[in-house]
Amino acid sequence: MTRSIETSWAAGGAASYTFHPFKDDSLSRTSNVQFGAIYSLRKQLVASLKGTQYLRNESWILNEQISFSSFPDKFWGIGKNTKDTDEEDYDFKQAYLYLHLMKKISPRLFVGVLYEYQRVWDIHYQPGGLFDQQDVIGRSNYHVSGLGLSFTYDSRNHAFWPDKGFFGQFYFNHYSPATFSKYSFTNIVADFRKYLPAGKNAVVATQAWFFGNIGSHIPLRSQAAFGGDNIMRGYYHGRFRDNQQFAIQGEYRRDIYKRFGLVAFAGFGNVSHTIDQLNVNNLKYSVGGGFRYALNKSEKLNLRI
Protein backbone atom coordinates (compact mmCIF):
# COMPACT_ATOMS: atom_id res chain seq x y z
CA MET A 1 0.00 0.00 0.00
CA THR A 2 1.15 3.53 -0.75
CA ARG A 3 -0.29 7.01 -0.68
CA SER A 4 0.61 10.28 -2.40
CA ILE A 5 -1.18 13.52 -3.22
CA GLU A 6 -1.23 12.47 -6.89
CA THR A 7 -2.72 9.01 -6.41
CA SER A 8 -4.47 8.96 -3.01
CA TRP A 9 -4.29 5.36 -1.73
CA ALA A 10 -2.81 2.85 -4.14
CA ALA A 11 -1.89 -0.82 -4.07
CA GLY A 12 0.75 -2.60 -6.05
CA GLY A 13 4.01 -4.43 -5.98
CA ALA A 14 7.70 -3.84 -6.56
CA ALA A 15 10.80 -5.94 -7.04
CA SER A 16 14.46 -5.01 -7.16
CA TYR A 17 17.43 -7.07 -8.31
CA THR A 18 20.96 -5.96 -7.50
CA PHE A 19 24.03 -7.58 -8.98
CA HIS A 20 27.61 -7.23 -10.22
CA PRO A 21 27.97 -8.20 -13.92
CA PHE A 22 31.57 -9.27 -13.28
CA LYS A 23 32.33 -11.16 -10.07
CA ASP A 24 35.98 -10.09 -10.03
CA ASP A 25 35.17 -6.40 -10.51
CA SER A 26 35.63 -4.69 -7.14
CA LEU A 27 35.80 -1.15 -8.51
CA SER A 28 32.28 -0.87 -9.93
CA ARG A 29 29.19 0.06 -7.96
CA THR A 30 26.26 -2.33 -7.71
CA SER A 31 24.04 -2.66 -10.79
CA ASN A 32 20.28 -2.85 -10.38
CA VAL A 33 16.98 -3.49 -12.14
CA GLN A 34 13.71 -2.40 -10.54
CA PHE A 35 10.10 -3.15 -11.46
CA GLY A 36 6.99 -1.62 -9.97
CA ALA A 37 3.27 -1.41 -10.67
CA ILE A 38 0.46 0.34 -8.77
CA TYR A 39 -3.26 0.93 -9.17
CA SER A 40 -4.89 3.74 -7.20
CA LEU A 41 -8.33 4.62 -5.86
CA ARG A 42 -8.37 7.32 -8.55
CA LYS A 43 -8.19 4.56 -11.20
CA GLN A 44 -4.58 5.37 -12.05
CA LEU A 45 -2.35 2.60 -13.36
CA VAL A 46 1.43 2.96 -13.55
CA ALA A 47 3.88 0.19 -14.44
CA SER A 48 7.61 0.76 -14.90
CA LEU A 49 10.91 -1.03 -15.37
CA LYS A 50 14.12 0.90 -14.73
CA GLY A 51 17.70 0.26 -13.83
CA THR A 52 21.39 1.10 -13.98
CA GLN A 53 24.13 -1.29 -15.09
CA TYR A 54 27.85 -0.72 -14.48
CA LEU A 55 30.20 -2.65 -16.74
CA ARG A 56 33.74 -3.62 -15.79
CA ASN A 57 35.52 -0.83 -13.90
CA GLU A 58 32.54 1.37 -14.81
CA SER A 59 33.98 1.81 -18.29
CA TRP A 60 30.38 1.95 -19.52
CA ILE A 61 27.16 2.80 -17.66
CA LEU A 62 23.66 2.17 -18.98
CA ASN A 63 20.51 3.77 -17.55
CA GLU A 64 17.12 2.67 -18.83
CA GLN A 65 13.46 3.29 -18.06
CA ILE A 66 10.33 1.87 -19.68
CA SER A 67 6.87 2.75 -18.41
CA PHE A 68 3.17 2.76 -19.16
CA SER A 69 0.57 4.87 -17.39
CA SER A 70 -3.17 5.39 -17.58
CA PHE A 71 -3.52 8.45 -15.45
CA PRO A 72 -6.42 10.68 -14.42
CA ASP A 73 -4.54 13.87 -13.52
CA LYS A 74 -5.04 17.52 -12.56
CA PHE A 75 -4.21 20.71 -14.45
CA TRP A 76 -4.07 24.30 -13.19
CA GLY A 77 -2.94 25.97 -16.39
CA ILE A 78 0.52 27.04 -17.50
CA GLY A 79 2.64 29.52 -15.57
CA LYS A 80 3.87 30.32 -12.06
CA ASN A 81 0.83 32.35 -10.98
CA THR A 82 -1.93 29.78 -11.42
CA LYS A 83 -4.51 29.54 -8.61
CA ASP A 84 -5.65 26.51 -6.65
CA THR A 85 -9.21 27.29 -7.76
CA ASP A 86 -8.16 26.87 -11.42
CA GLU A 87 -7.92 23.09 -10.97
CA GLU A 88 -9.35 20.95 -13.78
CA ASP A 89 -9.36 17.18 -14.27
CA TYR A 90 -7.98 15.47 -17.35
CA ASP A 91 -6.73 12.01 -18.17
CA PHE A 92 -4.42 10.35 -20.67
CA LYS A 93 -2.44 7.25 -21.49
CA GLN A 94 1.33 7.39 -21.93
CA ALA A 95 4.11 5.06 -23.06
CA TYR A 96 7.66 6.13 -22.26
CA LEU A 97 11.16 4.91 -23.15
CA TYR A 98 14.46 6.36 -21.95
CA LEU A 99 17.94 5.01 -22.75
CA HIS A 100 21.19 6.63 -21.62
CA LEU A 101 24.59 5.09 -22.39
CA MET A 102 27.69 6.70 -20.87
CA LYS A 103 31.37 6.08 -21.60
CA LYS A 104 34.13 6.80 -19.07
CA ILE A 105 36.76 9.10 -20.56
CA SER A 106 38.71 9.73 -17.34
CA PRO A 107 38.26 8.82 -13.68
CA ARG A 108 34.73 9.92 -12.67
CA LEU A 109 34.10 11.75 -15.96
CA PHE A 110 31.68 10.39 -18.58
CA VAL A 111 30.23 11.41 -21.92
CA GLY A 112 27.04 9.84 -23.14
CA VAL A 113 24.29 9.57 -25.69
CA LEU A 114 20.62 9.38 -24.80
CA TYR A 115 17.34 8.64 -26.49
CA GLU A 116 13.85 9.47 -25.27
CA TYR A 117 10.48 8.48 -26.71
CA GLN A 118 7.10 9.46 -25.38
CA ARG A 119 3.67 8.70 -26.81
CA VAL A 120 0.56 10.31 -25.30
CA TRP A 121 -2.94 9.34 -26.42
CA ASP A 122 -6.56 8.91 -25.35
CA ILE A 123 -6.53 12.43 -23.87
CA HIS A 124 -9.73 13.74 -22.28
CA TYR A 125 -10.21 17.23 -20.83
CA GLN A 126 -12.94 19.76 -20.14
CA PRO A 127 -14.10 21.34 -23.45
CA GLY A 128 -13.80 25.11 -23.32
CA GLY A 129 -11.66 24.92 -20.18
CA LEU A 130 -8.02 25.79 -19.58
CA PHE A 131 -6.71 23.46 -22.29
CA ASP A 132 -8.69 25.33 -24.95
CA GLN A 133 -8.39 28.78 -23.39
CA GLN A 134 -4.59 28.57 -23.24
CA ASP A 135 -4.33 26.67 -26.54
CA VAL A 136 -2.24 24.01 -24.79
CA ILE A 137 0.06 22.10 -27.13
CA GLY A 138 -0.29 18.37 -26.63
CA ARG A 139 -4.02 18.26 -25.88
CA SER A 140 -4.50 15.83 -28.76
CA ASN A 141 -2.64 12.57 -29.45
CA TYR A 142 1.06 13.03 -30.12
CA HIS A 143 4.51 11.52 -29.77
CA VAL A 144 7.98 12.98 -29.31
CA SER A 145 11.31 11.31 -30.05
CA GLY A 146 14.69 12.84 -29.34
CA LEU A 147 18.44 12.20 -29.33
CA GLY A 148 20.95 13.95 -27.13
CA LEU A 149 24.37 14.15 -25.50
CA SER A 150 25.38 14.17 -21.85
CA PHE A 151 28.38 15.12 -19.73
CA THR A 152 28.62 13.65 -16.23
CA TYR A 153 31.01 13.87 -13.28
CA ASP A 154 30.29 11.34 -10.54
CA SER A 155 32.37 10.82 -7.38
CA ARG A 156 29.56 9.43 -5.20
CA ASN A 157 30.49 6.42 -3.12
CA HIS A 158 27.13 4.72 -3.69
CA ALA A 159 24.40 4.84 -6.33
CA PHE A 160 21.35 4.34 -4.06
CA TRP A 161 22.19 6.18 -0.85
CA PRO A 162 25.52 8.06 -1.05
CA ASP A 163 26.96 9.72 2.03
CA LYS A 164 29.84 11.53 0.35
CA GLY A 165 30.88 12.72 -3.09
CA PHE A 166 29.59 14.93 -5.89
CA PHE A 167 27.35 14.32 -8.88
CA GLY A 168 27.11 16.78 -11.75
CA GLN A 169 25.32 16.18 -15.02
CA PHE A 170 24.46 18.33 -18.00
CA TYR A 171 22.56 17.00 -20.99
CA PHE A 172 20.48 18.17 -23.90
CA ASN A 173 18.01 16.29 -26.04
CA HIS A 174 16.81 17.49 -29.44
CA TYR A 175 13.41 16.52 -30.86
CA SER A 176 12.65 17.03 -34.53
CA PRO A 177 11.15 15.31 -37.60
CA ALA A 178 14.65 13.94 -38.23
CA THR A 179 14.24 11.86 -35.05
CA PHE A 180 10.60 11.05 -35.92
CA SER A 181 9.13 13.55 -33.46
CA LYS A 182 5.84 15.37 -34.05
CA TYR A 183 7.15 18.52 -32.35
CA SER A 184 10.52 20.26 -32.64
CA PHE A 185 12.25 21.58 -29.53
CA THR A 186 15.38 21.13 -27.41
CA ASN A 187 15.39 20.09 -23.76
CA ILE A 188 18.31 21.08 -21.49
CA VAL A 189 18.89 19.74 -17.97
CA ALA A 190 21.58 20.58 -15.39
CA ASP A 191 21.70 18.58 -12.16
CA PHE A 192 24.30 19.16 -9.41
CA ARG A 193 24.33 17.26 -6.10
CA LYS A 194 26.70 17.29 -3.14
CA TYR A 195 26.76 14.80 -0.26
CA LEU A 196 28.43 15.63 3.06
CA PRO A 197 28.82 13.42 6.15
CA ALA A 198 27.08 15.01 9.16
CA GLY A 199 28.29 13.00 12.11
CA LYS A 200 27.75 9.33 12.81
CA ASN A 201 25.11 7.69 10.59
CA ALA A 202 23.97 11.01 9.09
CA VAL A 203 24.43 12.87 5.81
CA VAL A 204 23.42 16.19 4.29
CA ALA A 205 22.47 16.09 0.60
CA THR A 206 22.08 19.25 -1.47
CA GLN A 207 20.89 19.70 -5.05
CA ALA A 208 20.69 22.48 -7.64
CA TRP A 209 18.40 21.63 -10.56
CA PHE A 210 17.56 23.33 -13.86
CA PHE A 211 15.16 22.05 -16.51
CA GLY A 212 14.62 24.12 -19.66
CA ASN A 213 13.09 23.92 -23.10
CA ILE A 214 13.97 25.89 -26.22
CA GLY A 215 11.33 26.09 -28.94
CA SER A 216 7.86 27.42 -29.64
CA HIS A 217 5.96 24.11 -29.59
CA ILE A 218 6.54 22.32 -26.29
CA PRO A 219 3.87 19.68 -25.62
CA LEU A 220 2.35 19.56 -22.15
CA ARG A 221 3.97 16.34 -20.93
CA SER A 222 7.43 17.61 -21.99
CA GLN A 223 7.17 20.86 -20.04
CA ALA A 224 8.78 21.40 -16.66
CA ALA A 225 6.50 19.95 -13.99
CA PHE A 226 6.87 21.37 -10.48
CA GLY A 227 6.54 18.93 -7.56
CA GLY A 228 6.47 15.15 -7.23
CA ASP A 229 8.70 12.64 -5.47
CA ASN A 230 12.10 14.15 -6.27
CA ILE A 231 11.94 17.87 -7.09
CA MET A 232 10.06 20.14 -4.64
CA ARG A 233 8.35 17.37 -2.72
CA GLY A 234 5.06 18.29 -1.10
CA TYR A 235 3.65 19.85 -4.26
CA TYR A 236 1.37 17.88 -6.56
CA HIS A 237 3.49 16.82 -9.54
CA GLY A 238 2.63 19.36 -12.23
CA ARG A 239 1.02 21.88 -9.86
CA PHE A 240 2.98 24.50 -11.80
CA ARG A 241 4.00 23.88 -15.42
CA ASP A 242 5.96 25.92 -17.92
CA ASN A 243 8.98 25.73 -20.22
CA GLN A 244 11.65 26.46 -17.58
CA GLN A 245 12.19 25.41 -13.98
CA PHE A 246 14.86 25.71 -11.29
CA ALA A 247 15.02 24.31 -7.77
CA ILE A 248 17.49 24.44 -4.87
CA GLN A 249 16.90 21.85 -2.18
CA GLY A 250 18.58 20.06 0.69
CA GLU A 251 17.94 16.96 2.78
CA TYR A 252 19.17 15.68 6.13
CA ARG A 253 19.25 11.87 6.44
CA ARG A 254 19.93 9.93 9.60
CA ASP A 255 19.81 6.28 10.63
CA ILE A 256 17.82 6.04 13.88
CA TYR A 257 17.23 2.36 14.68
CA LYS A 258 18.31 -0.75 12.85
CA ARG A 259 16.66 -0.51 9.40
CA PHE A 260 14.77 2.72 10.11
CA GLY A 261 15.96 6.18 9.14
CA LEU A 262 14.74 9.77 9.43
CA VAL A 263 14.69 12.41 6.69
CA ALA A 264 14.04 16.18 6.79
CA PHE A 265 14.04 18.31 3.64
CA ALA A 266 13.55 21.88 2.46
CA GLY A 267 13.77 23.66 -0.86
CA PHE A 268 12.67 26.52 -3.06
CA GLY A 269 12.17 27.00 -6.79
CA ASN A 270 10.03 28.38 -9.56
CA VAL A 271 8.91 28.00 -13.17
CA SER A 272 8.77 30.50 -16.03
CA HIS A 273 8.00 30.71 -19.72
CA THR A 274 11.46 31.92 -20.81
CA ILE A 275 14.90 31.76 -19.20
CA ASP A 276 15.12 35.54 -18.72
CA GLN A 277 11.86 35.40 -16.71
CA LEU A 278 13.26 32.77 -14.34
CA ASN A 279 13.85 34.76 -11.14
CA VAL A 280 13.23 34.79 -7.39
CA ASN A 281 9.92 36.64 -7.59
CA ASN A 282 7.00 34.63 -6.22
CA LEU A 283 9.22 31.72 -5.15
CA LYS A 284 7.66 28.43 -4.12
CA TYR A 285 8.89 26.74 -0.93
CA SER A 286 8.85 23.16 0.30
CA VAL A 287 9.51 21.81 3.81
CA GLY A 288 8.83 18.35 5.16
CA GLY A 289 10.11 15.08 6.50
CA GLY A 290 9.60 11.36 6.59
CA PHE A 291 11.03 7.96 7.36
CA ARG A 292 13.05 5.41 5.43
CA TYR A 293 13.16 1.65 5.80
CA ALA A 294 16.20 -0.24 4.52
CA LEU A 295 15.06 -3.09 2.28
CA ASN A 296 18.69 -4.06 1.70
CA LYS A 297 21.16 -2.63 4.22
CA SER A 298 24.30 -3.81 2.44
CA GLU A 299 23.25 -2.16 -0.84
CA LYS A 300 21.53 0.80 0.91
CA LEU A 301 18.27 0.22 -0.94
CA ASN A 302 15.55 2.12 0.92
CA LEU A 303 11.77 2.41 0.99
CA ARG A 304 10.18 5.79 1.68
CA ILE A 305 7.51 5.77 4.39
C-alpha positions in Angstrom: 0.0 0.0 0.0 1.1 3.5 -0.7 -0.3 7.0 -0.7 0.6 10.3 -2.4 -1.2 13.5 -3.2 -1.2 12.5 -6.9 -2.7 9.0 -6.4 -4.5 9.0 -3.0 -4.3 5.4 -1.7 -2.8 2.8 -4.1 -1.9 -0.8 -4.1 0.7 -2.6 -6.1 4.0 -4.4 -6.0 7.7 -3.8 -6.6 10.8 -5.9 -7.0 14.5 -5.0 -7.2 17.4 -7.1 -8.3 21.0 -6.0 -7.5 24.0 -7.6 -9.0 27.6 -7.2 -10.2 28.0 -8.2 -13.9 31.6 -9.3 -13.3 32.3 -11.2 -10.1 36.0 -10.1 -10.0 35.2 -6.4 -10.5 35.6 -4.7 -7.1 35.8 -1.1 -8.5 32.3 -0.9 -9.9 29.2 0.1 -8.0 26.3 -2.3 -7.7 24.0 -2.7 -10.8 20.3 -2.8 -10.4 17.0 -3.5 -12.1 13.7 -2.4 -10.5 10.1 -3.1 -11.5 7.0 -1.6 -10.0 3.3 -1.4 -10.7 0.5 0.3 -8.8 -3.3 0.9 -9.2 -4.9 3.7 -7.2 -8.3 4.6 -5.9 -8.4 7.3 -8.6 -8.2 4.6 -11.2 -4.6 5.4 -12.0 -2.4 2.6 -13.4 1.4 3.0 -13.6 3.9 0.2 -14.4 7.6 0.8 -14.9 10.9 -1.0 -15.4 14.1 0.9 -14.7 17.7 0.3 -13.8 21.4 1.1 -14.0 24.1 -1.3 -15.1 27.9 -0.7 -14.5 30.2 -2.6 -16.7 33.7 -3.6 -15.8 35.5 -0.8 -13.9 32.5 1.4 -14.8 34.0 1.8 -18.3 30.4 1.9 -19.5 27.2 2.8 -17.7 23.7 2.2 -19.0 20.5 3.8 -17.5 17.1 2.7 -18.8 13.5 3.3 -18.1 10.3 1.9 -19.7 6.9 2.7 -18.4 3.2 2.8 -19.2 0.6 4.9 -17.4 -3.2 5.4 -17.6 -3.5 8.4 -15.5 -6.4 10.7 -14.4 -4.5 13.9 -13.5 -5.0 17.5 -12.6 -4.2 20.7 -14.4 -4.1 24.3 -13.2 -2.9 26.0 -16.4 0.5 27.0 -17.5 2.6 29.5 -15.6 3.9 30.3 -12.1 0.8 32.3 -11.0 -1.9 29.8 -11.4 -4.5 29.5 -8.6 -5.7 26.5 -6.6 -9.2 27.3 -7.8 -8.2 26.9 -11.4 -7.9 23.1 -11.0 -9.4 20.9 -13.8 -9.4 17.2 -14.3 -8.0 15.5 -17.4 -6.7 12.0 -18.2 -4.4 10.4 -20.7 -2.4 7.2 -21.5 1.3 7.4 -21.9 4.1 5.1 -23.1 7.7 6.1 -22.3 11.2 4.9 -23.1 14.5 6.4 -21.9 17.9 5.0 -22.7 21.2 6.6 -21.6 24.6 5.1 -22.4 27.7 6.7 -20.9 31.4 6.1 -21.6 34.1 6.8 -19.1 36.8 9.1 -20.6 38.7 9.7 -17.3 38.3 8.8 -13.7 34.7 9.9 -12.7 34.1 11.8 -16.0 31.7 10.4 -18.6 30.2 11.4 -21.9 27.0 9.8 -23.1 24.3 9.6 -25.7 20.6 9.4 -24.8 17.3 8.6 -26.5 13.8 9.5 -25.3 10.5 8.5 -26.7 7.1 9.5 -25.4 3.7 8.7 -26.8 0.6 10.3 -25.3 -2.9 9.3 -26.4 -6.6 8.9 -25.4 -6.5 12.4 -23.9 -9.7 13.7 -22.3 -10.2 17.2 -20.8 -12.9 19.8 -20.1 -14.1 21.3 -23.4 -13.8 25.1 -23.3 -11.7 24.9 -20.2 -8.0 25.8 -19.6 -6.7 23.5 -22.3 -8.7 25.3 -25.0 -8.4 28.8 -23.4 -4.6 28.6 -23.2 -4.3 26.7 -26.5 -2.2 24.0 -24.8 0.1 22.1 -27.1 -0.3 18.4 -26.6 -4.0 18.3 -25.9 -4.5 15.8 -28.8 -2.6 12.6 -29.5 1.1 13.0 -30.1 4.5 11.5 -29.8 8.0 13.0 -29.3 11.3 11.3 -30.0 14.7 12.8 -29.3 18.4 12.2 -29.3 21.0 14.0 -27.1 24.4 14.2 -25.5 25.4 14.2 -21.8 28.4 15.1 -19.7 28.6 13.6 -16.2 31.0 13.9 -13.3 30.3 11.3 -10.5 32.4 10.8 -7.4 29.6 9.4 -5.2 30.5 6.4 -3.1 27.1 4.7 -3.7 24.4 4.8 -6.3 21.3 4.3 -4.1 22.2 6.2 -0.9 25.5 8.1 -1.1 27.0 9.7 2.0 29.8 11.5 0.3 30.9 12.7 -3.1 29.6 14.9 -5.9 27.4 14.3 -8.9 27.1 16.8 -11.7 25.3 16.2 -15.0 24.5 18.3 -18.0 22.6 17.0 -21.0 20.5 18.2 -23.9 18.0 16.3 -26.0 16.8 17.5 -29.4 13.4 16.5 -30.9 12.6 17.0 -34.5 11.1 15.3 -37.6 14.6 13.9 -38.2 14.2 11.9 -35.0 10.6 11.1 -35.9 9.1 13.6 -33.5 5.8 15.4 -34.0 7.1 18.5 -32.3 10.5 20.3 -32.6 12.3 21.6 -29.5 15.4 21.1 -27.4 15.4 20.1 -23.8 18.3 21.1 -21.5 18.9 19.7 -18.0 21.6 20.6 -15.4 21.7 18.6 -12.2 24.3 19.2 -9.4 24.3 17.3 -6.1 26.7 17.3 -3.1 26.8 14.8 -0.3 28.4 15.6 3.1 28.8 13.4 6.2 27.1 15.0 9.2 28.3 13.0 12.1 27.7 9.3 12.8 25.1 7.7 10.6 24.0 11.0 9.1 24.4 12.9 5.8 23.4 16.2 4.3 22.5 16.1 0.6 22.1 19.3 -1.5 20.9 19.7 -5.1 20.7 22.5 -7.6 18.4 21.6 -10.6 17.6 23.3 -13.9 15.2 22.1 -16.5 14.6 24.1 -19.7 13.1 23.9 -23.1 14.0 25.9 -26.2 11.3 26.1 -28.9 7.9 27.4 -29.6 6.0 24.1 -29.6 6.5 22.3 -26.3 3.9 19.7 -25.6 2.4 19.6 -22.1 4.0 16.3 -20.9 7.4 17.6 -22.0 7.2 20.9 -20.0 8.8 21.4 -16.7 6.5 19.9 -14.0 6.9 21.4 -10.5 6.5 18.9 -7.6 6.5 15.2 -7.2 8.7 12.6 -5.5 12.1 14.1 -6.3 11.9 17.9 -7.1 10.1 20.1 -4.6 8.3 17.4 -2.7 5.1 18.3 -1.1 3.6 19.8 -4.3 1.4 17.9 -6.6 3.5 16.8 -9.5 2.6 19.4 -12.2 1.0 21.9 -9.9 3.0 24.5 -11.8 4.0 23.9 -15.4 6.0 25.9 -17.9 9.0 25.7 -20.2 11.7 26.5 -17.6 12.2 25.4 -14.0 14.9 25.7 -11.3 15.0 24.3 -7.8 17.5 24.4 -4.9 16.9 21.9 -2.2 18.6 20.1 0.7 17.9 17.0 2.8 19.2 15.7 6.1 19.2 11.9 6.4 19.9 9.9 9.6 19.8 6.3 10.6 17.8 6.0 13.9 17.2 2.4 14.7 18.3 -0.8 12.8 16.7 -0.5 9.4 14.8 2.7 10.1 16.0 6.2 9.1 14.7 9.8 9.4 14.7 12.4 6.7 14.0 16.2 6.8 14.0 18.3 3.6 13.6 21.9 2.5 13.8 23.7 -0.9 12.7 26.5 -3.1 12.2 27.0 -6.8 10.0 28.4 -9.6 8.9 28.0 -13.2 8.8 30.5 -16.0 8.0 30.7 -19.7 11.5 31.9 -20.8 14.9 31.8 -19.2 15.1 35.5 -18.7 11.9 35.4 -16.7 13.3 32.8 -14.3 13.8 34.8 -11.1 13.2 34.8 -7.4 9.9 36.6 -7.6 7.0 34.6 -6.2 9.2 31.7 -5.1 7.7 28.4 -4.1 8.9 26.7 -0.9 8.8 23.2 0.3 9.5 21.8 3.8 8.8 18.4 5.2 10.1 15.1 6.5 9.6 11.4 6.6 11.0 8.0 7.4 13.0 5.4 5.4 13.2 1.7 5.8 16.2 -0.2 4.5 15.1 -3.1 2.3 18.7 -4.1 1.7 21.2 -2.6 4.2 24.3 -3.8 2.4 23.2 -2.2 -0.8 21.5 0.8 0.9 18.3 0.2 -0.9 15.5 2.1 0.9 11.8 2.4 1.0 10.2 5.8 1.7 7.5 5.8 4.4 
